[in-house]
Each structure stands twice: as structure tokens, then as C-alpha cells.
């Protein structure tokens, strides 16, 4: 039981450090290429709009929390 809790906390800390150091990750749909092939033609990726990167889930949650906190303390 303790081992599972310690490993979970360790994973959360390492993911938070990763979100702080590298907030962007390669797009999952186009694998960081920026284009997908559809019916034999290359098209711009609809998920990342050709930017090849996406914001990580943890960073998106942090940004939402920070905006909410700033709006509440004004």
C-alpha cells in the first residue's frame, strides 16, 4: 500500500516537473509532423493546426487553475 502511494506521488512530482520544463509535447494525431494524409493527400493537422505541438494536460490544468485564482483574487 505504501509503495503504491509513494510511487504515485513520485510520478506526480516528475510529471509536474516535466510540465514546467517542457509544457509542449508533439501532437498525438500527426506525431509532430504537422500534416496528416487523408485519401492520399497531405492535409494540415486539424488538432494542432500545423504547429506540430500541443499543450500538455497537466500544463493546461495548471493554466486554468492560475487563471481562476487570479480572477478570484482581484
mmCIF file of the N, C-alpha and C atoms, coordinates in Angstrom:
data_MODEL
# 
_entry.id   MODEL 
# 
loop_
_atom_site.group_PDB 
_atom_site.id 
_atom_site.type_symbol 
_atom_site.label_atom_id 
_atom_site.label_alt_id 
_atom_site.label_comp_id 
_atom_site.label_asym_id 
_atom_site.label_entity_id 
_atom_site.label_seq_id 
_atom_site.pdbx_PDB_ins_code 
_atom_site.Cartn_x 
_atom_site.Cartn_y 
_atom_site.Cartn_z 
_atom_site.occupancy 
_atom_site.B_iso_or_equiv 
_atom_site.pdbx_formal_charge 
_atom_site.auth_seq_id 
_atom_site.auth_comp_id 
_atom_site.auth_asym_id 
_atom_site.auth_atom_id 
_atom_site.pdbx_PDB_model_num 
ATOM 1   N N  . UNK A 1 1  ? 0.822   -1.189 0.000   1.00 0.00 ? 1  UNK A N  1 
ATOM 2   C CA . UNK A 1 1  ? 0.000   0.000  0.000   1.00 0.00 ? 1  UNK A CA 1 
ATOM 3   C C  . UNK A 1 1  ? 0.867   1.254  0.000   1.00 0.00 ? 1  UNK A C  1 
ATOM 4   N N  . UNK A 1 2  ? 1.874   1.292  0.878   1.00 0.00 ? 2  UNK A N  1 
ATOM 5   C CA . UNK A 1 2  ? 2.740   2.472  0.963   1.00 0.00 ? 2  UNK A CA 1 
ATOM 6   C C  . UNK A 1 2  ? 3.576   2.630  -0.301  1.00 0.00 ? 2  UNK A C  1 
ATOM 7   N N  . UNK A 1 3  ? 3.970   1.511  -0.848  1.00 0.00 ? 3  UNK A N  1 
ATOM 8   C CA . UNK A 1 3  ? 4.764   1.559  -2.072  1.00 0.00 ? 3  UNK A CA 1 
ATOM 9   C C  . UNK A 1 3  ? 3.958   2.165  -3.221  1.00 0.00 ? 3  UNK A C  1 
ATOM 10  N N  . UNK A 1 4  ? 2.691   1.827  -3.309  1.00 0.00 ? 4  UNK A N  1 
ATOM 11  C CA . UNK A 1 4  ? 1.832   2.383  -4.355  1.00 0.00 ? 4  UNK A CA 1 
ATOM 12  C C  . UNK A 1 4  ? 1.645   3.880  -4.157  1.00 0.00 ? 4  UNK A C  1 
ATOM 13  N N  . UNK A 1 5  ? 1.470   4.320  -2.935  1.00 0.00 ? 5  UNK A N  1 
ATOM 14  C CA . UNK A 1 5  ? 1.290   5.748  -2.665  1.00 0.00 ? 5  UNK A CA 1 
ATOM 15  C C  . UNK A 1 5  ? 2.574   6.529  -2.947  1.00 0.00 ? 5  UNK A C  1 
ATOM 16  N N  . UNK A 1 6  ? 3.704   5.971  -2.570  1.00 0.00 ? 6  UNK A N  1 
ATOM 17  C CA . UNK A 1 6  ? 4.982   6.641  -2.816  1.00 0.00 ? 6  UNK A CA 1 
ATOM 18  C C  . UNK A 1 6  ? 5.260   6.725  -4.316  1.00 0.00 ? 6  UNK A C  1 
ATOM 19  N N  . UNK A 1 7  ? 4.959   5.650  -5.042  1.00 0.00 ? 7  UNK A N  1 
ATOM 20  C CA . UNK A 1 7  ? 5.191   5.678  -6.487  1.00 0.00 ? 7  UNK A CA 1 
ATOM 21  C C  . UNK A 1 7  ? 4.247   6.661  -7.180  1.00 0.00 ? 7  UNK A C  1 
ATOM 22  N N  . UNK A 1 8  ? 3.011   6.783  -6.703  1.00 0.00 ? 8  UNK A N  1 
ATOM 23  C CA . UNK A 1 8  ? 2.071   7.747  -7.262  1.00 0.00 ? 8  UNK A CA 1 
ATOM 24  C C  . UNK A 1 8  ? 2.547   9.181  -7.028  1.00 0.00 ? 8  UNK A C  1 
ATOM 25  N N  . UNK A 1 9  ? 2.993   9.468  -5.829  1.00 0.00 ? 9  UNK A N  1 
ATOM 26  C CA . UNK A 1 9  ? 3.499   10.803 -5.510  1.00 0.00 ? 9  UNK A CA 1 
ATOM 27  C C  . UNK A 1 9  ? 4.749   11.105 -6.334  1.00 0.00 ? 9  UNK A C  1 
ATOM 28  N N  . UNK A 1 10 ? 5.623   10.138 -6.475  1.00 0.00 ? 10 UNK A N  1 
ATOM 29  C CA . UNK A 1 10 ? 6.831   10.319 -7.273  1.00 0.00 ? 10 UNK A CA 1 
ATOM 30  C C  . UNK A 1 10 ? 6.487   10.579 -8.739  1.00 0.00 ? 10 UNK A C  1 
ATOM 31  N N  . UNK A 1 11 ? 5.495   9.847  -9.265  1.00 0.00 ? 11 UNK A N  1 
ATOM 32  C CA . UNK A 1 11 ? 5.065   10.056 -10.641 1.00 0.00 ? 11 UNK A CA 1 
ATOM 33  C C  . UNK A 1 11 ? 4.464   11.450 -10.816 1.00 0.00 ? 11 UNK A C  1 
ATOM 34  N N  . UNK A 1 12 ? 3.632   11.895 -9.866  1.00 0.00 ? 12 UNK A N  1 
ATOM 35  C CA . UNK A 1 12 ? 3.025   13.221 -9.955  1.00 0.00 ? 12 UNK A CA 1 
ATOM 36  C C  . UNK A 1 12 ? 4.065   14.329 -9.907  1.00 0.00 ? 12 UNK A C  1 
ATOM 37  N N  . UNK A 1 13 ? 5.062   14.189 -9.054  1.00 0.00 ? 13 UNK A N  1 
ATOM 38  C CA . UNK A 1 13 ? 6.117   15.199 -8.954  1.00 0.00 ? 13 UNK A CA 1 
ATOM 39  C C  . UNK A 1 13 ? 6.931   15.242 -10.239 1.00 0.00 ? 13 UNK A C  1 
ATOM 40  N N  . UNK A 1 14 ? 7.251   14.083 -10.785 1.00 0.00 ? 14 UNK A N  1 
ATOM 41  C CA . UNK A 1 14 ? 8.034   14.068 -12.021 1.00 0.00 ? 14 UNK A CA 1 
ATOM 42  C C  . UNK A 1 14 ? 7.217   14.622 -13.192 1.00 0.00 ? 14 UNK A C  1 
ATOM 43  N N  . UNK A 1 15 ? 5.915   14.352 -13.249 1.00 0.00 ? 15 UNK A N  1 
ATOM 44  C CA . UNK A 1 15 ? 5.080   14.895 -14.321 1.00 0.00 ? 15 UNK A CA 1 
ATOM 45  C C  . UNK A 1 15 ? 4.937   16.409 -14.181 1.00 0.00 ? 15 UNK A C  1 
ATOM 46  N N  . UNK A 1 16 ? 4.819   16.901 -12.957 1.00 0.00 ? 16 UNK A N  1 
ATOM 47  C CA . UNK A 1 16 ? 4.745   18.348 -12.735 1.00 0.00 ? 16 UNK A CA 1 
ATOM 48  C C  . UNK A 1 16 ? 6.043   19.019 -13.171 1.00 0.00 ? 16 UNK A C  1 
ATOM 49  N N  . UNK A 1 17 ? 7.182   18.394 -12.883 1.00 0.00 ? 17 UNK A N  1 
ATOM 50  C CA . UNK A 1 17 ? 8.467   18.948 -13.318 1.00 0.00 ? 17 UNK A CA 1 
ATOM 51  C C  . UNK A 1 17 ? 8.569   18.930 -14.845 1.00 0.00 ? 17 UNK A C  1 
ATOM 52  N N  . UNK A 1 18 ? 8.068   17.879 -15.481 1.00 0.00 ? 18 UNK A N  1 
ATOM 53  C CA . UNK A 1 18 ? 8.080   17.808 -16.936 1.00 0.00 ? 18 UNK A CA 1 
ATOM 54  C C  . UNK A 1 18 ? 7.195   18.888 -17.543 1.00 0.00 ? 18 UNK A C  1 
ATOM 55  N N  . UNK A 1 19 ? 6.005   19.114 -16.962 1.00 0.00 ? 19 UNK A N  1 
ATOM 56  C CA . UNK A 1 19 ? 5.107   20.158 -17.456 1.00 0.00 ? 19 UNK A CA 1 
ATOM 57  C C  . UNK A 1 19 ? 5.716   21.538 -17.268 1.00 0.00 ? 19 UNK A C  1 
ATOM 58  N N  . UNK A 1 20 ? 6.509   21.729 -16.243 1.00 0.00 ? 20 UNK A N  1 
ATOM 59  C CA . UNK A 1 20 ? 7.163   23.010 -16.016 1.00 0.00 ? 20 UNK A CA 1 
ATOM 60  C C  . UNK A 1 20 ? 8.310   23.210 -17.007 1.00 0.00 ? 20 UNK A C  1 
ATOM 61  N N  . UNK A 1 21 ? 9.109   22.164 -17.221 1.00 0.00 ? 21 UNK A N  1 
ATOM 62  C CA . UNK A 1 21 ? 10.281  22.277 -18.085 1.00 0.00 ? 21 UNK A CA 1 
ATOM 63  C C  . UNK A 1 21 ? 9.911   22.268 -19.569 1.00 0.00 ? 21 UNK A C  1 
ATOM 64  N N  . UNK A 1 22 ? 9.004   21.397 -19.970 1.00 0.00 ? 22 UNK A N  1 
ATOM 65  C CA . UNK A 1 22 ? 8.594   21.282 -21.371 1.00 0.00 ? 22 UNK A CA 1 
ATOM 66  C C  . UNK A 1 22 ? 7.064   21.274 -21.430 1.00 0.00 ? 22 UNK A C  1 
ATOM 67  N N  . UNK A 1 23 ? 6.435   22.464 -21.480 1.00 0.00 ? 23 UNK A N  1 
ATOM 68  C CA . UNK A 1 23 ? 4.972   22.492 -21.469 1.00 0.00 ? 23 UNK A CA 1 
ATOM 69  C C  . UNK A 1 23 ? 4.334   21.961 -22.753 1.00 0.00 ? 23 UNK A C  1 
ATOM 70  N N  . UNK A 1 24 ? 5.095   21.883 -23.837 1.00 0.00 ? 24 UNK A N  1 
ATOM 71  C CA . UNK A 1 24 ? 4.546   21.403 -25.100 1.00 0.00 ? 24 UNK A CA 1 
ATOM 72  C C  . UNK A 1 24 ? 5.091   20.023 -25.432 1.00 0.00 ? 24 UNK A C  1 
ATOM 73  N N  . UNK A 1 25 ? 4.236   19.205 -26.060 1.00 0.00 ? 25 UNK A N  1 
ATOM 74  C CA . UNK A 1 25 ? 4.604   17.860 -26.491 1.00 0.00 ? 25 UNK A CA 1 
ATOM 75  C C  . UNK A 1 25 ? 4.196   17.702 -27.950 1.00 0.00 ? 25 UNK A C  1 
ATOM 76  N N  . UNK A 1 26 ? 4.753   16.716 -28.659 1.00 0.00 ? 26 UNK A N  1 
ATOM 77  C CA . UNK A 1 26 ? 4.335   16.501 -30.049 1.00 0.00 ? 26 UNK A CA 1 
ATOM 78  C C  . UNK A 1 26 ? 2.847   16.155 -30.131 1.00 0.00 ? 26 UNK A C  1 
ATOM 79  N N  . UNK A 1 27 ? 2.218   16.617 -31.193 1.00 0.00 ? 27 UNK A N  1 
ATOM 80  C CA . UNK A 1 27 ? 0.796   16.344 -31.413 1.00 0.00 ? 27 UNK A CA 1 
ATOM 81  C C  . UNK A 1 27 ? 0.579   14.837 -31.526 1.00 0.00 ? 27 UNK A C  1 
ATOM 82  N N  . UNK A 1 28 ? -0.489  14.340 -30.920 1.00 0.00 ? 28 UNK A N  1 
ATOM 83  C CA . UNK A 1 28 ? -0.754  12.911 -30.949 1.00 0.00 ? 28 UNK A CA 1 
ATOM 84  C C  . UNK A 1 28 ? -1.316  12.449 -32.290 1.00 0.00 ? 28 UNK A C  1 
ATOM 85  N N  . UNK A 1 29 ? -2.054  13.309 -32.946 1.00 0.00 ? 29 UNK A N  1 
ATOM 86  C CA . UNK A 1 29 ? -2.694  12.896 -34.195 1.00 0.00 ? 29 UNK A CA 1 
ATOM 87  C C  . UNK A 1 29 ? -1.695  12.818 -35.350 1.00 0.00 ? 29 UNK A C  1 
ATOM 88  N N  . UNK A 1 30 ? -0.831  13.828 -35.482 1.00 0.00 ? 30 UNK A N  1 
ATOM 89  C CA . UNK A 1 30 ? 0.112   13.848 -36.610 1.00 0.00 ? 30 UNK A CA 1 
ATOM 90  C C  . UNK A 1 30 ? 1.518   13.415 -36.189 1.00 0.00 ? 30 UNK A C  1 
ATOM 91  N N  . UNK A 1 31 ? 1.716   13.079 -34.933 1.00 0.00 ? 31 UNK A N  1 
ATOM 92  C CA . UNK A 1 31 ? 3.007   12.640 -34.396 1.00 0.00 ? 31 UNK A CA 1 
ATOM 93  C C  . UNK A 1 31 ? 4.088   13.698 -34.558 1.00 0.00 ? 31 UNK A C  1 
ATOM 94  N N  . UNK A 1 32 ? 3.698   14.967 -34.474 1.00 0.00 ? 32 UNK A N  1 
ATOM 95  C CA . UNK A 1 32 ? 4.659   16.060 -34.540 1.00 0.00 ? 32 UNK A CA 1 
ATOM 96  C C  . UNK A 1 32 ? 5.100   16.432 -35.948 1.00 0.00 ? 32 UNK A C  1 
ATOM 97  N N  . UNK A 1 33 ? 4.404   15.968 -36.961 1.00 0.00 ? 33 UNK A N  1 
ATOM 98  C CA . UNK A 1 33 ? 4.765   16.294 -38.338 1.00 0.00 ? 33 UNK A CA 1 
ATOM 99  C C  . UNK A 1 33 ? 4.047   17.560 -38.799 1.00 0.00 ? 33 UNK A C  1 
ATOM 100 N N  . UNK A 1 34 ? 2.823   17.760 -38.341 1.00 0.00 ? 34 UNK A N  1 
ATOM 101 C CA . UNK A 1 34 ? 2.050   18.938 -38.725 1.00 0.00 ? 34 UNK A CA 1 
ATOM 102 C C  . UNK A 1 34 ? 1.085   18.677 -39.858 1.00 0.00 ? 34 UNK A C  1 
ATOM 103 N N  . UNK A 1 35 ? 1.195   17.512 -40.487 1.00 0.00 ? 35 UNK A N  1 
ATOM 104 C CA . UNK A 1 35 ? 0.296   17.147 -41.578 1.00 0.00 ? 35 UNK A CA 1 
ATOM 105 C C  . UNK A 1 35 ? -0.151  15.705 -41.397 1.00 0.00 ? 35 UNK A C  1 
ATOM 106 N N  . UNK A 1 36 ? -1.363  15.436 -41.872 1.00 0.00 ? 36 UNK A N  1 
ATOM 107 C CA . UNK A 1 36 ? -1.850  14.061 -41.896 1.00 0.00 ? 36 UNK A CA 1 
ATOM 108 C C  . UNK A 1 36 ? -2.198  13.726 -43.332 1.00 0.00 ? 36 UNK A C  1 
ATOM 109 N N  . UNK A 1 37 ? -2.170  12.457 -43.652 1.00 0.00 ? 37 UNK A N  1 
ATOM 110 C CA . UNK A 1 37 ? -2.512  12.035 -45.006 1.00 0.00 ? 37 UNK A CA 1 
ATOM 111 C C  . UNK A 1 37 ? -3.942  11.541 -44.993 1.00 0.00 ? 37 UNK A C  1 
ATOM 112 N N  . UNK A 1 38 ? -4.738  12.132 -45.832 1.00 0.00 ? 38 UNK A N  1 
ATOM 113 C CA . UNK A 1 38 ? -6.151  11.768 -45.896 1.00 0.00 ? 38 UNK A CA 1 
ATOM 114 C C  . UNK A 1 38 ? -6.507  11.523 -47.355 1.00 0.00 ? 38 UNK A C  1 
ATOM 115 N N  . UNK A 1 39 ? -6.933  10.329 -47.678 1.00 0.00 ? 39 UNK A N  1 
ATOM 116 C CA . UNK A 1 39 ? -7.286  9.930  -49.039 1.00 0.00 ? 39 UNK A CA 1 
ATOM 117 C C  . UNK A 1 39 ? -6.128  10.175 -50.005 1.00 0.00 ? 39 UNK A C  1 
ATOM 118 N N  . UNK A 1 40 ? -4.899  9.945  -49.544 1.00 0.00 ? 40 UNK A N  1 
ATOM 119 C CA . UNK A 1 40 ? -3.735  10.078 -50.391 1.00 0.00 ? 40 UNK A CA 1 
ATOM 120 C C  . UNK A 1 40 ? -3.189  11.496 -50.515 1.00 0.00 ? 40 UNK A C  1 
ATOM 121 N N  . UNK A 1 41 ? -3.830  12.458 -49.869 1.00 0.00 ? 41 UNK A N  1 
ATOM 122 C CA . UNK A 1 41 ? -3.370  13.848 -49.930 1.00 0.00 ? 41 UNK A CA 1 
ATOM 123 C C  . UNK A 1 41 ? -2.914  14.285 -48.544 1.00 0.00 ? 41 UNK A C  1 
ATOM 124 N N  . UNK A 1 42 ? -1.859  15.077 -48.516 1.00 0.00 ? 42 UNK A N  1 
ATOM 125 C CA . UNK A 1 42 ? -1.388  15.635 -47.247 1.00 0.00 ? 42 UNK A CA 1 
ATOM 126 C C  . UNK A 1 42 ? -2.227  16.857 -46.900 1.00 0.00 ? 42 UNK A C  1 
ATOM 127 N N  . UNK A 1 43 ? -2.749  16.867 -45.669 1.00 0.00 ? 43 UNK A N  1 
ATOM 128 C CA . UNK A 1 43 ? -3.549  17.992 -45.183 1.00 0.00 ? 43 UNK A CA 1 
ATOM 129 C C  . UNK A 1 43 ? -2.960  18.489 -43.881 1.00 0.00 ? 43 UNK A C  1 
ATOM 130 N N  . UNK A 1 44 ? -3.268  19.720 -43.538 1.00 0.00 ? 44 UNK A N  1 
ATOM 131 C CA . UNK A 1 44 ? -2.832  20.267 -42.262 1.00 0.00 ? 44 UNK A CA 1 
ATOM 132 C C  . UNK A 1 44 ? -3.565  19.535 -41.135 1.00 0.00 ? 44 UNK A C  1 
ATOM 133 N N  . UNK A 1 45 ? -2.866  19.253 -40.078 1.00 0.00 ? 45 UNK A N  1 
ATOM 134 C CA . UNK A 1 45 ? -3.442  18.521 -38.947 1.00 0.00 ? 45 UNK A CA 1 
ATOM 135 C C  . UNK A 1 45 ? -4.556  19.359 -38.306 1.00 0.00 ? 45 UNK A C  1 
ATOM 136 N N  . UNK A 1 46 ? -5.754  18.787 -38.131 1.00 0.00 ? 46 UNK A N  1 
ATOM 137 C CA . UNK A 1 46 ? -6.843  19.557 -37.541 1.00 0.00 ? 46 UNK A CA 1 
ATOM 138 C C  . UNK A 1 46 ? -6.695  19.786 -36.034 1.00 0.00 ? 46 UNK A C  1 
ATOM 139 N N  . UNK A 1 47 ? -5.885  18.985 -35.393 1.00 0.00 ? 47 UNK A N  1 
ATOM 140 C CA . UNK A 1 47 ? -5.736  19.102 -33.950 1.00 0.00 ? 47 UNK A CA 1 
ATOM 141 C C  . UNK A 1 47 ? -4.735  20.187 -33.556 1.00 0.00 ? 47 UNK A C  1 
ATOM 142 N N  . UNK A 1 48 ? -3.586  20.217 -34.221 1.00 0.00 ? 48 UNK A N  1 
ATOM 143 C CA . UNK A 1 48 ? -2.550  21.201 -33.861 1.00 0.00 ? 48 UNK A CA 1 
ATOM 144 C C  . UNK A 1 48 ? -2.466  22.349 -34.856 1.00 0.00 ? 48 UNK A C  1 
ATOM 145 N N  . UNK A 1 49 ? -3.252  22.289 -35.933 1.00 0.00 ? 49 UNK A N  1 
ATOM 146 C CA . UNK A 1 49 ? -3.277  23.328 -36.979 1.00 0.00 ? 49 UNK A CA 1 
ATOM 147 C C  . UNK A 1 49 ? -1.900  23.552 -37.594 1.00 0.00 ? 49 UNK A C  1 
ATOM 148 N N  . UNK A 1 50 ? -1.138  22.485 -37.759 1.00 0.00 ? 50 UNK A N  1 
ATOM 149 C CA . UNK A 1 50 ? 0.164   22.544 -38.408 1.00 0.00 ? 50 UNK A CA 1 
ATOM 150 C C  . UNK A 1 50 ? 1.292   23.044 -37.522 1.00 0.00 ? 50 UNK A C  1 
ATOM 151 N N  . UNK A 1 51 ? 1.026   23.307 -36.247 1.00 0.00 ? 51 UNK A N  1 
ATOM 152 C CA . UNK A 1 51 ? 2.069   23.822 -35.352 1.00 0.00 ? 51 UNK A CA 1 
ATOM 153 C C  . UNK A 1 51 ? 2.951   22.709 -34.795 1.00 0.00 ? 51 UNK A C  1 
ATOM 154 N N  . UNK A 1 52 ? 2.551   21.479 -34.952 1.00 0.00 ? 52 UNK A N  1 
ATOM 155 C CA . UNK A 1 52 ? 3.286   20.273 -34.577 1.00 0.00 ? 52 UNK A CA 1 
ATOM 156 C C  . UNK A 1 52 ? 3.359   20.030 -33.076 1.00 0.00 ? 52 UNK A C  1 
ATOM 157 N N  . UNK A 1 53 ? 2.851   20.936 -32.254 1.00 0.00 ? 53 UNK A N  1 
ATOM 158 C CA . UNK A 1 53 ? 2.926   20.778 -30.806 1.00 0.00 ? 53 UNK A CA 1 
ATOM 159 C C  . UNK A 1 53 ? 1.555   20.955 -30.185 1.00 0.00 ? 53 UNK A C  1 
ATOM 160 N N  . UNK A 1 54 ? 1.395   20.400 -29.000 1.00 0.00 ? 54 UNK A N  1 
ATOM 161 C CA . UNK A 1 54 ? 0.170   20.570 -28.229 1.00 0.00 ? 54 UNK A CA 1 
ATOM 162 C C  . UNK A 1 54 ? 0.557   20.872 -26.785 1.00 0.00 ? 54 UNK A C  1 
ATOM 163 N N  . UNK A 1 55 ? -0.307  21.510 -26.059 1.00 0.00 ? 55 UNK A N  1 
ATOM 164 C CA . UNK A 1 55 ? -0.061  21.805 -24.658 1.00 0.00 ? 55 UNK A CA 1 
ATOM 165 C C  . UNK A 1 55 ? -0.373  20.557 -23.833 1.00 0.00 ? 55 UNK A C  1 
ATOM 166 N N  . UNK A 1 56 ? 0.504   20.205 -22.926 1.00 0.00 ? 56 UNK A N  1 
ATOM 167 C CA . UNK A 1 56 ? 0.287   19.005 -22.100 1.00 0.00 ? 56 UNK A CA 1 
ATOM 168 C C  . UNK A 1 56 ? -0.933  19.184 -21.205 1.00 0.00 ? 56 UNK A C  1 
ATOM 169 N N  . UNK A 1 57 ? -1.561  18.086 -20.818 1.00 0.00 ? 57 UNK A N  1 
ATOM 170 C CA . UNK A 1 57 ? -2.764  18.119 -19.998 1.00 0.00 ? 57 UNK A CA 1 
ATOM 171 C C  . UNK A 1 57 ? -2.480  18.763 -18.645 1.00 0.00 ? 57 UNK A C  1 
ATOM 172 N N  . UNK A 1 58 ? -1.357  18.420 -18.047 1.00 0.00 ? 58 UNK A N  1 
ATOM 173 C CA . UNK A 1 58 ? -1.007  18.995 -16.743 1.00 0.00 ? 58 UNK A CA 1 
ATOM 174 C C  . UNK A 1 58 ? -0.779  20.487 -16.823 1.00 0.00 ? 58 UNK A C  1 
ATOM 175 N N  . UNK A 1 59 ? -0.169  20.945 -17.900 1.00 0.00 ? 59 UNK A N  1 
ATOM 176 C CA . UNK A 1 59 ? 0.062   22.382 -18.066 1.00 0.00 ? 59 UNK A CA 1 
ATOM 177 C C  . UNK A 1 59 ? -1.253  23.108 -18.327 1.00 0.00 ? 59 UNK A C  1 
ATOM 178 N N  . UNK A 1 60 ? -2.147  22.478 -19.080 1.00 0.00 ? 60 UNK A N  1 
ATOM 179 C CA . UNK A 1 60 ? -3.454  23.071 -19.333 1.00 0.00 ? 60 UNK A CA 1 
ATOM 180 C C  . UNK A 1 60 ? -4.244  23.199 -18.029 1.00 0.00 ? 60 UNK A C  1 
ATOM 181 N N  . UNK A 1 61 ? -4.176  22.194 -17.177 1.00 0.00 ? 61 UNK A N  1 
ATOM 182 C CA . UNK A 1 61 ? -4.859  22.256 -15.884 1.00 0.00 ? 61 UNK A CA 1 
ATOM 183 C C  . UNK A 1 61 ? -4.245  23.338 -14.998 1.00 0.00 ? 61 UNK A C  1 
ATOM 184 N N  . UNK A 1 62 ? -2.920  23.451 -15.009 1.00 0.00 ? 62 UNK A N  1 
ATOM 185 C CA . UNK A 1 62 ? -2.241  24.476 -14.223 1.00 0.00 ? 62 UNK A CA 1 
ATOM 186 C C  . UNK A 1 62 ? -2.632  25.880 -14.691 1.00 0.00 ? 62 UNK A C  1 
ATOM 187 N N  . UNK A 1 63 ? -2.675  26.085 -16.005 1.00 0.00 ? 63 UNK A N  1 
ATOM 188 C CA . UNK A 1 63 ? -3.053  27.392 -16.545 1.00 0.00 ? 63 UNK A CA 1 
ATOM 189 C C  . UNK A 1 63 ? -4.492  27.752 -16.166 1.00 0.00 ? 63 UNK A C  1 
ATOM 190 N N  . UNK A 1 64 ? -5.397  26.783 -16.234 1.00 0.00 ? 64 UNK A N  1 
ATOM 191 C CA . UNK A 1 64 ? -6.787  27.030 -15.860 1.00 0.00 ? 64 UNK A CA 1 
ATOM 192 C C  . UNK A 1 64 ? -6.897  27.363 -14.376 1.00 0.00 ? 64 UNK A C  1 
ATOM 193 N N  . UNK A 1 65 ? -6.154  26.641 -13.539 1.00 0.00 ? 65 UNK A N  1 
ATOM 194 C CA . UNK A 1 65 ? -6.162  26.924 -12.100 1.00 0.00 ? 65 UNK A CA 1 
ATOM 195 C C  . UNK A 1 65 ? -5.617  28.318 -11.819 1.00 0.00 ? 65 UNK A C  1 
ATOM 196 N N  . UNK A 1 66 ? -4.536  28.697 -12.507 1.00 0.00 ? 66 UNK A N  1 
ATOM 197 C CA . UNK A 1 66 ? -3.931  30.004 -12.293 1.00 0.00 ? 66 UNK A CA 1 
ATOM 198 C C  . UNK A 1 66 ? -4.863  31.135 -12.733 1.00 0.00 ? 66 UNK A C  1 
ATOM 199 N N  . UNK A 1 67 ? -5.533  30.966 -13.881 1.00 0.00 ? 67 UNK A N  1 
ATOM 200 C CA . UNK A 1 67 ? -6.481  31.987 -14.335 1.00 0.00 ? 67 UNK A CA 1 
ATOM 201 C C  . UNK A 1 67 ? -7.640  32.127 -13.369 1.00 0.00 ? 67 UNK A C  1 
ATOM 202 N N  . UNK A 1 68 ? -8.157  31.006 -12.864 1.00 0.00 ? 68 UNK A N  1 
ATOM 203 C CA . UNK A 1 68 ? -9.264  31.047 -11.910 1.00 0.00 ? 68 UNK A CA 1 
ATOM 204 C C  . UNK A 1 68 ? -8.843  31.720 -10.616 1.00 0.00 ? 68 UNK A C  1 
ATOM 205 N N  . UNK A 1 69 ? -7.667  31.423 -10.137 1.00 0.00 ? 69 UNK A N  1 
ATOM 206 C CA . UNK A 1 69 ? -7.173  32.018 -8.903  1.00 0.00 ? 69 UNK A CA 1 
ATOM 207 C C  . UNK A 1 69 ? -6.955  33.518 -9.058  1.00 0.00 ? 69 UNK A C  1 
ATOM 208 N N  . UNK A 1 70 ? -6.394  33.931 -10.199 1.00 0.00 ? 70 UNK A N  1 
ATOM 209 C CA . UNK A 1 70 ? -6.178  35.354 -10.432 1.00 0.00 ? 70 UNK A CA 1 
ATOM 210 C C  . UNK A 1 70 ? -7.488  36.108 -10.563 1.00 0.00 ? 70 UNK A C  1 
ATOM 211 N N  . UNK A 1 71 ? -8.483  35.491 -11.193 1.00 0.00 ? 71 UNK A N  1 
ATOM 212 C CA . UNK A 1 71 ? -9.784  36.141 -11.330 1.00 0.00 ? 71 UNK A CA 1 
ATOM 213 C C  . UNK A 1 71 ? -10.491 36.248 -9.979  1.00 0.00 ? 71 UNK A C  1 
ATOM 214 N N  . UNK A 1 72 ? -10.240 35.291 -9.090  1.00 0.00 ? 72 UNK A N  1 
ATOM 215 C CA . UNK A 1 72 ? -10.901 35.311 -7.786  1.00 0.00 ? 72 UNK A CA 1 
ATOM 216 C C  . UNK A 1 72 ? -10.240 36.240 -6.784  1.00 0.00 ? 72 UNK A C  1 
ATOM 217 N N  . UNK A 1 73 ? -9.013  36.624 -7.014  1.00 0.00 ? 73 UNK A N  1 
ATOM 218 C CA . UNK A 1 73 ? -8.313  37.474 -6.045  1.00 0.00 ? 73 UNK A CA 1 
ATOM 219 C C  . UNK A 1 73 ? -8.250  38.936 -6.477  1.00 0.00 ? 73 UNK A C  1 
ATOM 220 N N  . UNK A 1 74 ? -8.930  39.283 -7.537  1.00 0.00 ? 74 UNK A N  1 
ATOM 221 C CA . UNK A 1 74 ? -8.930  40.678 -7.996  1.00 0.00 ? 74 UNK A CA 1 
ATOM 222 C C  . UNK A 1 74 ? -9.829  41.528 -7.163  1.00 0.00 ? 74 UNK A C  1 
# 
